[in-house]
């Protein structure tokens, strides 16, 4: 991920005043709403020890993105009374935040700049059938999709099941199907979750190149 847009922040010495706020225009009387957010911003930064000049710079720029319509937000960085960086956020933050610290709080901004990551995910779990007395089964749900910050957008979904006793053989079939899905979707990350034993069996059945793409468990 290219983070060179953050260079202006690190080019200035700290401490830094960082603010993330909702500057959406799709609300009743947006100017009044933003004015209230601006006041809280000032109070929060002052409470944390930010100097008056830096607080004023952040507050003055907050909500000046009037040309941007609809839902959005702003990320603002200032240092030693000077504005360092202002970026529009395509999605407003869940909560306004203001921080005065030695290091700049760039993570929320960096995450929103992250490109979509193509992924493949599989979850393996046991399913008992006490009402019928049928043998336990291993159920597998897997899918591909793209992962933006905060939300997963699934594309293809698949479901497979088979007897637990035959899982080592069934895992080989699932691994082949998952590999095909990875190659078709161009997945950069493979995420595996569920029962540890069943998940490990599946990992061991994956073709050699696939684990190099990255495996996660949950």
C-alpha positions in Angstrom: 0.0 0.0 0.0 1.4 3.4 -1.0 1.5 5.7 2.1 3.6 8.5 0.6 0.6 10.8 1.0 1.5 10.8 4.7 5.0 12.2 4.1 4.0 15.8 5.0 2.9 14.6 8.4 6.3 13.0 9.3 8.2 15.9 7.7 7.2 18.0 10.7 8.2 17.5 14.3 5.6 16.6 16.9 3.7 16.7 19.0 0.7 16.5 16.7 -2.9 17.4 16.9 -5.0 14.8 15.0 -8.7 15.0 14.4 -11.2 12.7 12.7 -14.7 14.1 12.4 -17.9 13.6 10.5 -18.5 16.5 8.1 -21.5 14.9 6.3 -23.8 17.3 4.5 -26.8 14.9 4.4 -28.2 15.9 7.8 -30.6 18.7 8.9 -28.6 21.9 9.3 -25.1 20.5 8.7 -23.5 23.8 9.6 -24.9 23.7 13.1 -23.9 20.1 13.5 -20.3 20.8 12.4 -20.1 23.9 14.6 -20.9 21.7 17.6 -18.3 19.1 16.5 -15.8 21.9 16.1 -16.4 23.1 19.6 -16.0 19.7 21.1 -12.8 19.3 19.0 -11.3 22.5 20.5 -12.2 21.3 24.1 -10.8 17.9 23.6 -7.4 19.1 22.2 -7.1 21.8 24.8 -7.8 19.3 27.6 -4.9 17.1 26.3 -2.5 20.1 26.4 -2.5 21.3 22.8 -1.3 24.8 22.4 -3.8 27.5 21.4 -2.3 28.1 17.9 -2.5 24.4 17.0 -6.0 24.0 18.3 -7.1 27.1 16.3 -5.6 25.7 13.1 -7.4 22.4 13.4 -10.7 24.1 14.4 -10.5 26.6 11.6 -10.2 23.9 8.9 -12.8 21.6 10.4 -15.9 21.5 8.2 -14.5 23.7 5.4 -15.1 20.9 2.9 -18.5 22.3 1.9 -18.0 21.4 -1.7 -18.2 17.7 -0.8 -21.8 16.5 -0.6 -23.3 13.5 1.1 -21.8 11.4 3.9 -18.0 11.8 4.4 -15.5 13.0 7.0 -12.3 14.8 7.5 -8.9 13.9 8.8 -6.8 16.8 10.1 -3.2 17.0 11.3 -1.5 20.0 12.7 1.8 20.7 14.5 3.3 23.7 16.3 0.6 26.0 15.1 0.8 24.9 11.4 -1.5 22.8 9.3 0.3 19.6 8.2 -2.3 17.6 6.3 -6.0 17.6 5.5 -7.7 14.6 3.8 -11.3 13.8 3.0 -12.6 10.5 4.3 -15.0 8.6 2.0 -16.8 7.3 5.1 -17.3 9.4 8.3 -15.7 8.0 11.4 -18.0 6.1 13.8 -17.1 8.6 16.4 -15.3 12.0 16.2 -11.9 11.8 17.7 -9.2 14.3 18.7 -5.8 13.4 19.9 -2.7 15.4 20.9 0.4 13.2 21.1 4.1 12.8 20.3 3.3 10.5 17.3 0.5 11.2 14.8 -2.5 9.0 14.8 -2.5 8.1 11.1 -4.0 4.6 11.3 -7.7 5.5 10.7 -6.7 7.5 7.6 -4.3 4.8 6.3 -7.0 2.1 6.6 -9.5 4.2 4.5 -6.8 4.5 1.9 -6.2 0.8 1.8 -7.1 -0.8 -1.6 -9.6 -3.7 -1.6 -7.8 -7.0 -0.9 -9.0 -10.1 -2.7 -9.4 -12.9 -0.3 -10.5 -16.5 0.0 -11.9 -17.8 3.3 -13.0 -21.1 4.7 -14.5 -22.1 8.0 -14.6 -25.7 9.2 -16.9 -26.9 12.0 -18.6 -30.1 13.3 -22.3 -30.6 13.0 -23.9 -33.1 15.3 -27.4 -34.7 14.6 -28.6 -36.0 17.9 -32.2 -35.9 16.7 -31.6 -38.4 13.9 -28.6 -40.3 15.3 -26.7 -39.7 12.1 -22.9 -39.5 12.4 -21.2 -36.2 13.0 -20.3 -34.2 9.9 -17.7 -31.7 9.0 -19.3 -28.7 7.4 -17.3 -26.2 5.4 -18.4 -22.8 4.3 -16.0 -21.0 2.0 -16.1 -17.9 -0.2 -14.1 -15.3 -2.1 -14.5 -11.6 -1.9 -12.8 -8.3 -1.4 -11.9 -6.9 2.0 -12.1 -3.1 2.4 -11.7 -1.5 5.9 -14.4 -2.5 8.3 -16.6 -4.5 6.0 -16.3 -7.7 4.0 -18.0 -7.9 0.6 -18.4 -11.6 -0.2 -18.7 -12.8 -3.8 -18.9 -16.5 -4.4 -20.2 -18.7 -1.5 -20.0 -22.5 -1.3 -21.0 -25.1 1.3 -19.8 -28.7 1.6 -20.3 -31.4 4.2 -19.2 -34.9 4.9 -18.6 -37.5 7.7 -16.0 -36.5 10.3 -14.5 -40.0 10.0 -13.7 -39.3 6.4 -12.5 -35.8 6.8 -8.8 -36.4 5.8 -10.1 -37.6 2.4 -12.8 -34.9 2.3 -10.3 -32.2 3.2 -8.3 -33.1 0.1 -11.3 -32.5 -2.1 -12.1 -29.2 -0.3 -8.4 -28.1 -0.7 -8.6 -28.7 -4.4 -11.8 -26.7 -4.7 -10.4 -23.9 -2.6 -7.3 -23.8 -4.7 -9.4 -23.5 -7.8 -11.4 -20.7 -6.2 -8.1 -18.9 -5.3 -6.8 -19.0 -8.8 -10.0 -17.9 -10.4 -10.5 -15.0 -8.0 -6.8 -13.9 -7.8 -7.0 -14.0 -4.0 -4.0 -12.5 -2.2 -4.9 -13.8 1.2 -6.4 -17.1 2.5 -8.2 -17.0 5.8 -9.0 -20.3 7.6 -11.2 -20.6 10.7 -13.0 -23.1 12.8 -11.9 -26.3 14.6 -8.1 -26.4 14.9 -7.7 -30.1 14.0 -9.9 -29.9 11.0 -8.3 -26.7 9.9 -4.8 -28.1 10.1 -5.8 -31.2 8.1 -7.1 -28.8 5.4 -3.9 -26.7 5.5 -1.8 -29.9 5.0 -3.9 -30.8 1.9 -3.5 -27.4 0.2 -1.2 -27.4 -2.9 2.3 -26.1 -2.2 2.1 -22.5 -3.7 -1.1 -21.6 -1.8 0.3 -21.3 1.8 2.7 -18.7 0.5 -0.2 -16.3 -0.1 -0.8 -16.2 3.7 -2.9 -18.2 6.0 -4.9 -16.8 8.9 -6.8 -18.6 11.6 -9.8 -17.6 13.7 
